[in-house]
């Protein structure tokens, strides 16, 4: 039974390689996508992965900063622009040295374990941490307006959007037309949902949960300090009595 599961997992990876080769043959020179990319989650990863698979050599990622963050909820909790850019770059393109070290460590662990189930875990683990395209040139940069380099870079050929941001993609093409630049092909990606609720994964939700956790911890700390102060006062009264 475990042997069949192993073979199924192996076929899955072979098919993934075929898909990667096919996408590289049919698509496209530089493309653009934008977002805040705060607390990189599965929705972001799907978005970035889809864009990377469509790109042949170069991908341009606009990461929102400055005025673009002003109206976002819990904006004070948004990660720094440097951290968000680094997370985007690391997800799309991990250094070969880091990957080699990971392979070496896991290879050593595999020799110590005899169960086929570990091999299946190994595949899933590598899929989680592998880069999408190590050879892809990633140009991630801050943007302080809705367009960034998408209306300046004459070499772009496509823009990747979600269903919700499709009007933004159309607006980009209008701006490019005004500047006598070629129109971008608009690629629409569906984002991952949070289970059965149908609500999309949201960095705002993650920031809200972090804010609520911080407030709860603060209230608990204030309560503990108040109880300690009252206990100290009660102890003094007992001594005086």
C-alpha positions in Angstrom: 0.0 0.0 0.0 2.8 2.4 0.9 4.6 1.4 -2.3 1.5 2.5 -4.4 1.3 5.8 -2.5 5.0 6.4 -3.2 4.6 5.6 -6.9 1.6 8.0 -7.0 3.6 10.8 -5.4 6.5 10.1 -7.9 4.1 10.4 -10.9 2.8 13.6 -9.4 6.3 15.2 -9.4 7.0 14.0 -12.9 3.8 15.6 -14.2 4.7 18.8 -12.4 8.0 18.9 -14.3 6.2 18.3 -17.6 3.8 21.2 -16.8 6.8 23.5 -16.0 8.4 22.7 -19.3 5.2 23.3 -21.2 4.6 26.7 -19.6 8.2 27.8 -20.3 7.5 27.0 -24.0 4.3 28.9 -24.4 4.8 32.0 -22.3 6.1 35.0 -21.9 8.8 37.7 -21.5 8.7 40.0 -18.6 5.4 40.3 -16.7 4.2 42.5 -13.8 2.2 42.0 -10.7 1.6 44.1 -7.6 0.5 43.7 -4.0 1.2 44.5 -0.4 2.5 40.9 0.4 2.2 41.4 4.1 2.7 38.2 6.1 3.1 36.1 3.0 0.3 33.5 3.1 -1.0 30.7 0.8 -3.0 33.2 -1.3 0.1 35.2 -2.0 2.1 32.1 -2.8 -0.5 30.9 -5.3 -0.5 34.4 -6.9 3.3 34.5 -7.1 3.6 30.9 -8.3 1.1 31.4 -11.1 3.0 34.6 -12.2 6.4 32.9 -12.0 5.2 29.9 -14.1 4.0 32.3 -16.8 7.3 34.3 -16.9 10.2 33.1 -19.0 13.1 35.1 -17.8 12.1 38.1 -15.7 9.2 39.0 -13.3 8.6 42.5 -12.0 6.8 42.6 -8.6 5.6 45.9 -7.2 5.3 45.9 -3.4 3.0 48.6 -2.0 4.6 51.2 0.3 4.1 54.7 1.6 0.7 56.3 0.5 -0.5 52.9 -0.8 -0.7 51.6 2.8 -2.4 54.7 4.3 -6.0 53.3 4.1 -5.3 49.7 5.0 -6.6 48.4 8.3 -4.1 47.9 11.1 -1.5 49.6 8.8 0.8 50.1 11.8 1.3 46.3 11.9 2.3 45.9 8.3 5.8 44.4 7.9 8.6 46.7 6.7 9.0 47.1 3.0 12.4 45.5 3.2 11.0 42.4 4.8 8.1 42.1 2.4 10.4 42.4 -0.6 12.8 39.8 0.8 9.9 37.4 1.4 8.7 37.8 -2.2 12.2 37.3 -3.6 12.9 34.3 -1.4 9.7 32.5 -2.3 10.2 32.9 -6.0 14.0 32.4 -6.1 16.0 30.5 -3.4 19.8 30.3 -3.7 21.2 27.1 -5.0 23.5 26.8 -2.0 20.5 26.8 0.4 18.7 24.2 -1.7 21.8 22.0 -1.8 22.2 22.2 2.0 18.5 21.2 2.3 18.9 18.2 0.0 22.1 17.1 1.8 20.5 17.3 5.3 17.3 15.4 4.2 19.3 12.8 2.3 21.2 12.1 5.5 18.0 11.8 7.4 16.5 9.4 4.8 19.3 6.9 5.4 18.5 6.8 9.1 14.8 6.0 8.5 13.4 2.9 6.9 9.8 3.8 6.5 8.4 4.6 3.1 6.1 7.1 4.7 9.1 9.3 5.4 9.8 9.5 1.7 6.3 10.8 1.0 6.9 13.4 3.8 10.1 14.3 2.1 8.4 15.1 -1.2 5.8 17.3 0.6 8.5 19.1 2.6 10.6 19.9 -0.5 7.5 21.1 -2.3 6.8 23.5 0.6 10.3 25.0 0.7 11.5 24.7 -2.9 11.9 27.8 -5.0 9.5 28.2 -8.0 12.1 29.1 -10.6 15.7 29.5 -9.4 16.8 30.8 -12.8 14.2 33.5 -12.9 15.3 37.1 -12.6 13.1 38.7 -9.9 12.8 42.5 -9.9 10.9 43.4 -6.7 10.6 47.1 -5.8 8.5 49.5 -3.8 5.6 51.2 -5.5 3.8 54.3 -4.1 1.0 54.5 -6.6 -1.3 51.9 -8.2 0.9 51.5 -11.4 4.6 51.5 -10.5 6.7 50.3 -13.4 3.8 48.7 -15.2 3.1 52.0 -17.1 6.8 52.8 -17.7 8.6 49.5 -18.6 8.3 49.1 -22.4 9.5 45.5 -22.3 6.6 44.2 -20.2 4.3 41.8 -22.0 1.7 40.8 -19.4 0.2 41.7 -16.1 -1.1 39.2 -13.5 -4.2 40.2 -11.5 -6.9 38.6 -9.4 -10.6 38.8 -10.3 -11.0 41.6 -7.8 -8.1 43.6 -9.3 -9.0 43.0 -13.0 -10.2 46.7 -13.4 -6.7 47.8 -12.2 -5.2 45.7 -15.0 -7.4 47.4 -17.5 -6.5 50.8 -16.1 -2.8 49.9 -16.6 -3.4 49.3 -20.3 -5.2 52.6 -20.6 -2.3 54.4 -19.1 0.1 52.5 -21.4 -2.0 53.5 -24.4 -1.7 57.2 -23.4 2.1 56.7 -23.3 2.1 54.9 -26.6 3.3 51.7 -25.0 2.2 48.2 -26.1 -0.9 46.7 -24.4 -0.2 44.0 -21.7 -1.9 40.6 -21.8 -4.0 40.4 -18.7 -3.7 37.0 -16.8 -6.4 36.4 -14.2 -5.6 34.2 -11.2 -8.1 32.9 -8.6 -6.9 33.2 -5.1 -7.1 30.5 -2.4 -10.1 30.5 0.0 -10.1 30.0 3.7 -11.9 26.6 4.0 -15.6 26.4 3.8 -16.4 30.0 4.7 -15.4 31.1 1.2 -13.6 34.2 2.5 -10.3 34.8 0.8 -7.0 34.7 2.7 -6.3 38.1 3.9 -3.3 39.8 5.4 -5.8 42.2 7.0 -7.3 39.3 8.9 -3.9 38.2 10.1 -3.1 41.7 11.3 -6.5 41.9 13.0 -5.8 38.6 14.8 -2.4 39.9 15.9 -3.8 43.1 17.1 -6.5 41.3 19.1 -3.9 39.0 20.6 -1.7 42.0 21.6 -4.7 43.7 23.2 -5.7 40.5 25.1 -2.1 40.1 26.4 -2.1 43.8 27.5 -5.3 43.4 29.4 -4.1 40.2 31.1 -0.8 42.0 32.0 -2.7 45.0 33.4 -5.1 42.7 35.3 -2.1 40.8 36.8 -0.4 44.0 37.8 -3.6 45.3 39.4 -4.1 42.0 41.4 -0.4 42.2 42.5 -0.8 45.8 43.7 -4.0 44.9 45.6 -2.2 41.9 47.2 0.6 44.1 48.3 -1.8 46.7 49.8 -3.6 43.9 51.6 -0.3 42.6 53.0 0.6 46.0 54.3 -2.7 46.3 56.1 -2.3 42.9 57.7 1.2 43.9 59.0 -0.1 47.2 60.3 -3.0 45.5 62.1 
